[in-house]
Amino acid sequence: MTDQQQTIHQSPVERVVSYQPVQTATGVAVNLYSKATETNRYVKRVLETGEGLLKQGSAVIWPYVQPGLQRLEPTVNAQLDYLGEKAPQVQEFAAQKYNKTSARAGETVGAMQAQAGAAAEAVQARAADAKKAAADCYNTTAQTVAERATELYDNTTKAIEANVDYYLLPASAEDEKELSLVFGPG
C-alpha cells in the first residue's frame, strides 16, 4: 500500500498527529504535564480534576458531535491532501529542523559528558597526587621519628653503660685498702 493510500484510510486526526511538528509539540506537552504533576501536588489535583471533567463532558457531548465530524471527514481529508500536495516542504522543513536540533542537542550532551569525564579524571589524578603526598609525608615523619627514637635509645644505652662501668669496675688496690681500714680485713 502506498503512502497516499495509507493516508486515505487514516482519520484526519491521525493524519494531523502524524506530522512531525505536532508529534514534537505533543511530546513537549506530555513532558511538561508529567513534570508539573510530579513536582506539585496541588497542580496534580487540579489537572486530575480537569481530566475527570473533560472525560465526563466528552462522554456527554460525543454522541452529538460524532455525526457532524463523520460528515466533515472527507472534506478535511481532501484539504489535508491538498496541503500535502502544495506544501510538502513544510513537513520536511519541520522534520529537518527537528533532526538538526536533536543532533545539536546530542552533540552538546556528548561534549558535556566528555568534559565531565575529563574533569573526573583530573579530580582523580589530583586525589591520587594528594594521597601520594600524604603517604610520603607520613613515611618521612615515621622515618624521622624512628631515627630520633633510635638515636635516643643509643644515647641512653651509652649513658647507662658508662655509669654501670664506672660503678661496677673492680676496685683498685688503693680502694680495697681504704675499704679494709673502714670495714676490716675481709
LUMTORRO-192528 format. One record per residue (C-alpha): residue number from 1; residue in three letters; x, y, z. Coordinates in Angstrom, 3 decimals, padded with zeros to 6 digits. Layout:
N
<pt k="NUM" r="ALA" c1="X" c2="Y" c3="Z"/>
...
end
This chain:
186
<pt k="1" r="MET" c1="000.000" c2="000.000" c3="000.000"/>
<pt k="2" r="THR" c1="001.422" c2="003.420" c3="-000.935"/>
<pt k="3" r="ASP" c1="001.705" c2="006.337" c3="001.473"/>
<pt k="4" r="GLN" c1="-001.192" c2="008.098" c3="-000.263"/>
<pt k="5" r="GLN" c1="-003.467" c2="005.051" c3="000.050"/>
<pt k="6" r="GLN" c1="-002.446" c2="004.646" c3="003.656"/>
<pt k="7" r="THR" c1="-003.253" c2="008.281" c3="004.491"/>
<pt k="8" r="ILE" c1="-006.699" c2="007.959" c3="002.897"/>
<pt k="9" r="HIS" c1="-007.578" c2="005.240" c3="005.406"/>
<pt k="10" r="GLN" c1="-006.403" c2="007.336" c3="008.344"/>
<pt k="11" r="SER" c1="-008.741" c2="009.688" c3="010.123"/>
<pt k="12" r="PRO" c1="-007.948" c2="013.402" c3="009.838"/>
<pt k="13" r="VAL" c1="-006.891" c2="013.449" c3="013.473"/>
<pt k="14" r="GLU" c1="-004.452" c2="010.558" c3="012.909"/>
<pt k="15" r="ARG" c1="-003.039" c2="012.337" c3="009.864"/>
<pt k="16" r="VAL" c1="-002.514" c2="015.610" c3="011.722"/>
<pt k="17" r="VAL" c1="-000.995" c2="013.828" c3="014.701"/>
<pt k="18" r="SER" c1="001.479" c2="012.066" c3="012.409"/>
<pt k="19" r="TYR" c1="003.064" c2="015.390" c3="011.365"/>
<pt k="20" r="GLN" c1="006.477" c2="015.865" c3="012.990"/>
<pt k="21" r="PRO" c1="005.776" c2="019.330" c3="014.473"/>
<pt k="22" r="VAL" c1="002.596" c2="018.035" c3="016.069"/>
<pt k="23" r="GLN" c1="004.424" c2="014.982" c3="017.452"/>
<pt k="24" r="THR" c1="007.170" c2="017.195" c3="018.841"/>
<pt k="25" r="ALA" c1="004.707" c2="019.616" c3="020.427"/>
<pt k="26" r="THR" c1="002.739" c2="016.719" c3="021.890"/>
<pt k="27" r="GLY" c1="005.910" c2="015.196" c3="023.338"/>
<pt k="28" r="VAL" c1="006.898" c2="018.511" c3="024.932"/>
<pt k="29" r="ALA" c1="003.389" c2="018.977" c3="026.349"/>
<pt k="30" r="VAL" c1="003.348" c2="015.452" c3="027.800"/>
<pt k="31" r="ASN" c1="006.783" c2="016.014" c3="029.341"/>
<pt k="32" r="LEU" c1="005.735" c2="019.323" c3="030.902"/>
<pt k="33" r="TYR" c1="002.470" c2="017.793" c3="032.114"/>
<pt k="34" r="SER" c1="004.244" c2="014.889" c3="033.799"/>
<pt k="35" r="LYS" c1="006.818" c2="017.200" c3="035.413"/>
<pt k="36" r="ALA" c1="004.074" c2="019.516" c3="036.660"/>
<pt k="37" r="THR" c1="002.145" c2="016.634" c3="038.211"/>
<pt k="38" r="GLU" c1="005.276" c2="015.192" c3="039.818"/>
<pt k="39" r="THR" c1="006.538" c2="018.408" c3="041.371"/>
<pt k="40" r="ASN" c1="003.426" c2="019.971" c3="042.897"/>
<pt k="41" r="ARG" c1="000.597" c2="018.060" c3="044.498"/>
<pt k="42" r="TYR" c1="-001.851" c2="020.979" c3="044.143"/>
<pt k="43" r="VAL" c1="-001.189" c2="021.248" c3="040.412"/>
<pt k="44" r="LYS" c1="-001.618" c2="017.482" c3="040.189"/>
<pt k="45" r="ARG" c1="-005.034" c2="017.683" c3="041.884"/>
<pt k="46" r="VAL" c1="-006.188" c2="020.492" c3="039.627"/>
<pt k="47" r="LEU" c1="-005.042" c2="018.639" c3="036.495"/>
<pt k="48" r="GLU" c1="-006.646" c2="015.379" c3="037.621"/>
<pt k="49" r="THR" c1="-009.894" c2="017.204" c3="038.297"/>
<pt k="50" r="GLY" c1="-009.733" c2="018.826" c3="034.870"/>
<pt k="51" r="GLU" c1="-009.117" c2="015.448" c3="033.237"/>
<pt k="52" r="GLY" c1="-012.130" c2="013.971" c3="035.003"/>
<pt k="53" r="LEU" c1="-014.366" c2="016.840" c3="033.930"/>
<pt k="54" r="LEU" c1="-013.097" c2="016.602" c3="030.346"/>
<pt k="55" r="LYS" c1="-013.831" c2="012.867" c3="030.241"/>
<pt k="56" r="GLN" c1="-017.338" c2="013.401" c3="031.599"/>
<pt k="57" r="GLY" c1="-018.022" c2="016.260" c3="029.210"/>
<pt k="58" r="SER" c1="-016.665" c2="014.304" c3="026.246"/>
<pt k="59" r="ALA" c1="-018.841" c2="011.325" c3="027.101"/>
<pt k="60" r="VAL" c1="-021.935" c2="013.547" c3="027.132"/>
<pt k="61" r="ILE" c1="-021.132" c2="015.596" c3="024.015"/>
<pt k="62" r="TRP" c1="-019.537" c2="012.898" c3="021.783"/>
<pt k="63" r="PRO" c1="-022.800" c2="011.322" c3="020.546"/>
<pt k="64" r="TYR" c1="-023.932" c2="014.742" c3="019.260"/>
<pt k="65" r="VAL" c1="-020.603" c2="015.755" c3="017.715"/>
<pt k="66" r="GLN" c1="-019.657" c2="012.452" c3="016.065"/>
<pt k="67" r="PRO" c1="-022.165" c2="012.569" c3="013.158"/>
<pt k="68" r="GLY" c1="-021.000" c2="016.062" c3="012.196"/>
<pt k="69" r="LEU" c1="-017.345" c2="015.004" c3="012.303"/>
<pt k="70" r="GLN" c1="-018.073" c2="011.985" c3="010.118"/>
<pt k="71" r="ARG" c1="-019.713" c2="014.258" c3="007.514"/>
<pt k="72" r="LEU" c1="-016.697" c2="016.620" c3="007.623"/>
<pt k="73" r="GLU" c1="-014.100" c2="013.857" c3="007.396"/>
<pt k="74" r="PRO" c1="-013.976" c2="013.642" c3="003.575"/>
<pt k="75" r="THR" c1="-013.644" c2="017.429" c3="003.300"/>
<pt k="76" r="VAL" c1="-010.908" c2="017.577" c3="005.935"/>
<pt k="77" r="ASN" c1="-009.072" c2="014.672" c3="004.260"/>
<pt k="78" r="ALA" c1="-009.303" c2="016.474" c3="000.924"/>
<pt k="79" r="GLN" c1="-007.896" c2="019.642" c3="002.492"/>
<pt k="80" r="LEU" c1="-005.083" c2="017.667" c3="004.098"/>
<pt k="81" r="ASP" c1="-004.339" c2="016.031" c3="000.742"/>
<pt k="82" r="TYR" c1="-004.271" c2="019.464" c3="-000.895"/>
<pt k="83" r="LEU" c1="-001.965" c2="020.716" c3="001.841"/>
<pt k="84" r="GLY" c1="000.236" c2="017.658" c3="001.364"/>
<pt k="85" r="GLU" c1="000.453" c2="018.285" c3="-002.388"/>
<pt k="86" r="LYS" c1="001.008" c2="022.024" c3="-002.258"/>
<pt k="87" r="ALA" c1="003.223" c2="022.308" c3="000.793"/>
<pt k="88" r="PRO" c1="005.091" c2="019.056" c3="001.492"/>
<pt k="89" r="GLN" c1="008.211" c2="021.049" c3="002.197"/>
<pt k="90" r="VAL" c1="006.572" c2="022.416" c3="005.368"/>
<pt k="91" r="GLN" c1="006.582" c2="018.988" c3="006.967"/>
<pt k="92" r="GLU" c1="010.029" c2="018.173" c3="005.583"/>
<pt k="93" r="PHE" c1="011.393" c2="021.520" c3="006.791"/>
<pt k="94" r="ALA" c1="009.979" c2="020.932" c3="010.267"/>
<pt k="95" r="ALA" c1="011.413" c2="017.409" c3="010.316"/>
<pt k="96" r="GLN" c1="014.817" c2="018.685" c3="009.187"/>
<pt k="97" r="LYS" c1="014.818" c2="021.407" c3="011.846"/>
<pt k="98" r="TYR" c1="013.789" c2="018.873" c3="014.457"/>
<pt k="99" r="ASN" c1="016.544" c2="016.470" c3="013.373"/>
<pt k="100" r="LYS" c1="019.182" c2="019.225" c3="013.316"/>
<pt k="101" r="THR" c1="018.110" c2="020.447" c3="016.741"/>
<pt k="102" r="SER" c1="018.144" c2="016.899" c3="018.102"/>
<pt k="103" r="ALA" c1="021.604" c2="016.327" c3="016.608"/>
<pt k="104" r="ARG" c1="022.920" c2="019.562" c3="018.117"/>
<pt k="105" r="ALA" c1="021.432" c2="018.676" c3="021.473"/>
<pt k="106" r="GLY" c1="023.049" c2="015.242" c3="021.251"/>
<pt k="107" r="GLU" c1="026.402" c2="016.795" c3="020.355"/>
<pt k="108" r="THR" c1="026.112" c2="019.242" c3="023.243"/>
<pt k="109" r="VAL" c1="025.245" c2="016.477" c3="025.677"/>
<pt k="110" r="GLY" c1="028.151" c2="014.410" c3="024.334"/>
<pt k="111" r="ALA" c1="030.533" c2="017.334" c3="024.736"/>
<pt k="112" r="MET" c1="029.284" c2="017.959" c3="028.265"/>
<pt k="113" r="GLN" c1="029.746" c2="014.296" c3="029.121"/>
<pt k="114" r="ALA" c1="033.274" c2="014.385" c3="027.713"/>
<pt k="115" r="GLN" c1="034.070" c2="017.482" c3="029.775"/>
<pt k="116" r="ALA" c1="032.600" c2="015.855" c3="032.860"/>
<pt k="117" r="GLY" c1="034.710" c2="012.761" c3="032.211"/>
<pt k="118" r="ALA" c1="037.852" c2="014.870" c3="031.799"/>
<pt k="119" r="ALA" c1="037.040" c2="016.756" c3="034.992"/>
<pt k="120" r="ALA" c1="036.514" c2="013.486" c3="036.853"/>
<pt k="121" r="GLU" c1="039.859" c2="012.195" c3="035.589"/>
<pt k="122" r="ALA" c1="041.555" c2="015.429" c3="036.682"/>
<pt k="123" r="VAL" c1="039.982" c2="015.171" c3="040.137"/>
<pt k="124" r="GLN" c1="041.057" c2="011.527" c3="040.406"/>
<pt k="125" r="ALA" c1="044.594" c2="012.458" c3="039.378"/>
<pt k="126" r="ARG" c1="044.693" c2="015.257" c3="041.961"/>
<pt k="127" r="ALA" c1="043.336" c2="012.904" c3="044.611"/>
<pt k="128" r="ALA" c1="045.996" c2="010.326" c3="043.746"/>
<pt k="129" r="ASP" c1="048.695" c2="013.037" c3="043.946"/>
<pt k="130" r="ALA" c1="047.372" c2="014.188" c3="047.319"/>
<pt k="131" r="LYS" c1="047.257" c2="010.609" c3="048.582"/>
<pt k="132" r="LYS" c1="050.843" c2="010.021" c3="047.444"/>
<pt k="133" r="ALA" c1="051.986" c2="013.296" c3="049.049"/>
<pt k="134" r="ALA" c1="050.260" c2="012.353" c3="052.311"/>
<pt k="135" r="ALA" c1="051.842" c2="008.896" c3="052.224"/>
<pt k="136" r="ASP" c1="055.282" c2="010.409" c3="051.526"/>
<pt k="137" r="CYS" c1="054.832" c2="012.897" c3="054.370"/>
<pt k="138" r="TYR" c1="053.733" c2="010.098" c3="056.700"/>
<pt k="139" r="ASN" c1="056.669" c2="007.920" c3="055.666"/>
<pt k="140" r="THR" c1="059.128" c2="010.793" c3="056.108"/>
<pt k="141" r="THR" c1="057.690" c2="011.642" c3="059.521"/>
<pt k="142" r="ALA" c1="057.698" c2="007.999" c3="060.603"/>
<pt k="143" r="GLN" c1="061.282" c2="007.613" c3="059.419"/>
<pt k="144" r="THR" c1="062.354" c2="010.767" c3="061.280"/>
<pt k="145" r="VAL" c1="060.626" c2="009.626" c3="064.481"/>
<pt k="146" r="ALA" c1="062.226" c2="006.187" c3="064.169"/>
<pt k="147" r="GLU" c1="065.679" c2="007.728" c3="063.648"/>
<pt k="148" r="ARG" c1="065.208" c2="010.027" c3="066.650"/>
<pt k="149" r="ALA" c1="063.991" c2="007.139" c3="068.810"/>
<pt k="150" r="THR" c1="066.959" c2="005.011" c3="067.760"/>
<pt k="151" r="GLU" c1="069.337" c2="007.879" c3="068.471"/>
<pt k="152" r="LEU" c1="067.733" c2="008.452" c3="071.885"/>
<pt k="153" r="TYR" c1="067.959" c2="004.732" c3="072.666"/>
<pt k="154" r="ASP" c1="071.604" c2="004.593" c3="071.620"/>
<pt k="155" r="ASN" c1="072.487" c2="007.661" c3="073.694"/>
<pt k="156" r="THR" c1="070.594" c2="006.333" c3="076.712"/>
<pt k="157" r="THR" c1="072.283" c2="002.941" c3="076.380"/>
<pt k="158" r="LYS" c1="075.707" c2="004.585" c3="076.185"/>
<pt k="159" r="ALA" c1="074.982" c2="006.698" c3="079.262"/>
<pt k="160" r="ILE" c1="073.762" c2="003.670" c3="081.230"/>
<pt k="161" r="GLU" c1="076.764" c2="001.602" c3="080.190"/>
<pt k="162" r="ALA" c1="079.133" c2="004.418" c3="081.168"/>
<pt k="163" r="ASN" c1="077.512" c2="004.710" c3="084.596"/>
<pt k="164" r="VAL" c1="077.410" c2="000.960" c3="085.144"/>
<pt k="165" r="ASP" c1="081.011" c2="000.606" c3="084.087"/>
<pt k="166" r="TYR" c1="082.046" c2="003.454" c3="086.404"/>
<pt k="167" r="TYR" c1="080.318" c2="001.987" c3="089.430"/>
<pt k="168" r="LEU" c1="080.929" c2="-001.691" c3="088.756"/>
<pt k="169" r="LEU" c1="084.593" c2="-001.632" c3="087.826"/>
<pt k="170" r="PRO" c1="086.776" c2="-003.800" c3="090.009"/>
<pt k="171" r="ALA" c1="088.131" c2="-001.834" c3="092.869"/>
<pt k="172" r="SER" c1="091.703" c2="-000.681" c3="092.635"/>
<pt k="173" r="ALA" c1="094.301" c2="-001.755" c3="095.236"/>
<pt k="174" r="GLU" c1="094.070" c2="001.645" c3="096.861"/>
<pt k="175" r="ASP" c1="090.262" c2="001.439" c3="097.077"/>
<pt k="176" r="GLU" c1="090.489" c2="-002.012" c3="098.675"/>
<pt k="177" r="LYS" c1="092.995" c2="-000.731" c3="101.227"/>
<pt k="178" r="GLU" c1="090.650" c2="002.084" c3="102.230"/>
<pt k="179" r="LEU" c1="087.691" c2="-000.287" c3="102.473"/>
<pt k="180" r="SER" c1="089.665" c2="-002.717" c3="104.689"/>
<pt k="181" r="LEU" c1="090.529" c2="000.082" c3="107.074"/>
<pt k="182" r="VAL" c1="086.867" c2="001.021" c3="107.391"/>
<pt k="183" r="PHE" c1="085.288" c2="-002.427" c3="107.457"/>
<pt k="184" r="GLY" c1="088.165" c2="-004.519" c3="108.486"/>
<pt k="185" r="PRO" c1="090.096" c2="-007.184" c3="106.583"/>
<pt k="186" r="GLY" c1="087.927" c2="-009.224" c3="104.535"/>
end
